[in-house]
């Protein structure tokens, strides 16, 4: 007689985690060594052609990889176009400011010419994100394990519950990262990606004009910084003006972000939130006060961990011919 037991949520979570870890272990550095031996050189050369002309593309390409991995895992689903019958991830509000898809398409095209049908868009995105950052700082380099396959599903409706918003508090941020198998340290480290790039005023203007709904400002934000931001971002300016995440250094990948956060000048509430937890605050202060910052090394390690989230390997998924379209 068969005995049927109700699966508890924690049991289901552990089973899913085991599958994710198993898939992640199937990734390896040099996965395409025989099938496409010049892959990384092709990716690097093509990426450089774009980043050398437009260094500001590095930040959105890094962010694109993050947004891909946090929704359905690192399966390239953020690259898929919407259709008449489906709103894909890139159509979700949180992804409307993503750009650089043309870089991914150009790299994919260059790779396909040499190694047709071999390399996934998910792997190309992971490699491009690494190389884009590396061109802004030669010390920002990490070995990217490859072997991911591309997903066939992309739903705009899944982004909201998976991507931490810029107004998230520390409790929400820790829960979001933990749900993806990332640690509190990973949260502190990957937040450092805000050392490059820009943001639209709408992502933080509530901190300037209406923080609690009573026309007030965020008390955790430096008053002088508030004054400077108000000059750039007027009330109601949601998508017109952009502001540097790391003023004066937003094209340089370095640990300056942590200095800003320590001075209460992190642009987002999620940046300021790093000072609201003992572990994340300690990491911030270490990067500011310790000679020989560990940020670049730590960032590479955390990016590898993030790149393992929910990957498809083996016979799962597919190798897309074009990154924006399911085969």
N, C-alpha and C positions, 0 to 999 in steps of 0.2 A: 504494500500500500504506500503510495507516494505521500510524503508529508510536505505540505505547502506552508511556507513561512512568509510572513509579510516582511519585505525588505525595509529596514529603517533608513532614514535619510543619511545617517552617518555611514552606514554600510555602503550605500550607493555612492556616496562621496569618495570613500576609500577605494572602491572598485574603479571608479572613473580616474582617480588619481594614479592608481596602479597602471591603467592603460596609458595615461599621459606620460608617465615616467618610462614605460616600456617603449613607447614611440620615440621619446626624446633620446633614449639610449641607442636608437637606430641611426641617429645623426652622427656624422663624424667629419672631422677636418679632412679634406681631400676626397670626399665622396665621389667626385667626378674625375678623379685623377686619370683613369683610363678612358672613360667615355668622352671627356671633354677637357683634356689636359691644360689648355690655355685659358680656361674659364675666368679665373680671377684676373688675369692680365687684360682680357677683353672687357670685363666689367670695370676695372680700374681706369683703363684708357678712355672708355666712352663716358664714364661718370665725370672724369676730369675735364673733358671737352665742354661740359655744361657748367660745372662748378667753377672752373677758372674764369668763365665769362660772367657768371651770376652766383657769387658766393652765398647769397641769401637763400639759395635753394637748399642748402645743406640742412637747415632747421626743419623745413616741412618734410623733407625726405626721411629724416630721423623720426619725426612725429608720425609719419605715415606707417612706418614699421611698428611703432608702439600701438597705434590705433588698429593695425591689422591683428597683432598678437592678442590684444585684449578682447577682441570679439571673434569667437569661434577658433581662437588659436592662430598661430602663424601659418596661415594657409593661403595667403594672397587674396582673400575674399574682399578686402577693401579696394582692390583694383578693378573689380567687376562693374561694368556699366549697368545702369537701370534699364529696364525694358518696359513696354506698354503694360505688361502684366506683373511686374515686380519692381519695387523700390529697393535698390541695392544700398549697401552700407555707405557708399560715397555720396548718396543723396540725403543722408541724415544730417541734421543741423550741426552736430559736432564735427562733421567731416567736410562741411562746405568750404571751410578755409584751407583745406589741404590743397597743395599744389605740387607739381613736379611729376605728374603722371607721364608727361612726355619724355622725361628722363628714363623712367622705367621702361617705357615702350621702345626707346632708342637702344637701350642696353639689351633688351630681349631680342630685338631685331638683329643686332650685331652677333649675339650668341647663337641665334637660330641659323645664321649664315654658315657658321663653323660647325655647330653641333645641333642639327635639327631634331626637335622632339625629345631632347635629353634633359634639359635643365628647367626646373619649375620657376614660375614667377615668384613664388614665396621665397625661394632661395635667392633669386636675383634681388628682391627687395631687401633681404637681410644683408647681402653683400654691398649693395649700393648705399644703404644707411651707414655701414661701417666706413666705406671709402669716402663718402661725402664729409663725414666728421673728420676723418684722417687728413683730408686736404686742408682743413682749418687749423690742425695741430698735428705735426708729424708723430708726436708721442701718443696720440689717441688711436691706438691700433689694437685689435684683438683678432685671434683666429676664429673664423666663423664656421662652426660645424654645419654641414649641408646634408641633403638627402630628404628635404621636405617635398611633399607633393601638394598640388593645388586643390583647394576645395571647390565644390560645385554649387555651394549655397551662399548667398549674400543677401541679408535682410536689414534694411534700415531700422526696422523696429527693434533689433537686438542691440543697437549701439547704446541706447540710453541707460540701460541697467549695467553695462559693462565698462564704459569709459568714465573714469572719474572726472567730474566737471571742475573748472577752475575755481569754483566757490566751495569746494569740498572742505570739510574740517578734518582734523587729524584722525578722528575715529573712523570716519568714512573712508579716508585714504588707506588706513591700515587694513580695513576690512576688504577693500577693493583689491589691494595687492596680495593679501593673504589668500583670497579666493582663487588667485592665479598661481599660487605656489611661490610667491615672492615674499621675502622677509622685510622687516622694518628697515634694515640697512639698505636693501634694494630700493625701497621707497626714497630714502634720503639720497642715495646715489643717483638714481634715474631722474629725480627732480632736478639734478644738476644739469640735465640736458637743456634747461631753460637759460643756460649761459649764452645760447645763440638763438637768434630768431626775433620775431616781432609778434605783437598781438593787437587785435582790434580793440578799440576802447570799450565796446560792449562787454568784453570779458571781465572787466574790473570796475566800470564806472559806478556801480552800486556802492563800492568802497569810498567813492569820492562825494557822492551826493545824497544817497538814500540807504545807508547801511542797514538800519533796522526798521525802515519804513517811516521814519519820522524826520527825514531830511537831514540826517546826520552823516558823519564820516566814520570810517573804521578806526577805532582807537589803536589798533595794532599796527597801523601804517604811519610812518614818519610824517610829521606835519609839514616839513619843508618839501618832502616828496609829493605830498598831496597837492600843495600849491603849484608845483611844477607840472604835475599831471593835469590839473584843472585848466592850465593854459592851453594844453594840447587837446584835451577831451572835454567838449562842452556837453551839457545835459542833452540826452536824446541822440548823441552821436554813437551809433552802434557799430556800423560797418564802414564808415568813411575814412576815419583816421587810424593809422597804425602807430604803435609805440614800441620802442626797442625793449626787449626783455632785460637786457643787461646794458644799460646806457653807456655809450662810448666804447663798448667792447662786444657788441652783439654779433660780430663776425669772427670772433676769436673763441675757440673752444678751450676754456680754462676754468679754474676754480673761483673766479671772481664772483660768480653767482652767490656763493656762500657768504662772501663779505657783505653783499647787498642784503641778504636775508638776515644776517646778524645785526645789521643796522636798521632793521625793520623797513627795508625797501624792496622786499619781494613783491613783484607786480600783482600776482594772484593771491587770493585767500589761501589757496592750496600751498603756495610758497611760504606765506606767513605761518601756516599751520605747523611747519617743521620745528618751530620754536615751542610748540605746545606739548611736546613729548620728550621725555628725558633722553631716549636713545637717538632720535633724529636730531634733537638740539645738540647733543654731544658731538654727533658727526659734523654738523654745520660748524661748530666752534673749532673742532680739530683741523678742518681744512683752512680755517682762518688763522689759527694761532700756531700751528705746527710747521716747522721748516720742513720742506720736502713733502708737499701735499700728496696724498695717496689717491686723489680723485681719478686721474686718468687710468690707473691700474684697476681701481674699484669699478669704474664705469664699464670697462671691457668685460669684467667678470659678470656684472649684473646684466649686461646686454646679452651675453651668452645664455644666462638663465632665462631671461625674457624670451629669447629666440627659441626656447624649448617648449613654450606653452602650447599645449594642445595640437602638436604637429601631426600631420598625416604622413605616413611612411609606407614602404612596401607596395602593396597593390591598392591602397586606399586612394581616393581622389583621382587626379589625373595630372598630366603635364600639358598645360594650356599652350595652344599654338600662338594665341595673342592674349596678353594679360587682361584685357578688358572684356573678354568674351569667353564663356564656357564653351568647350569643344562641342 
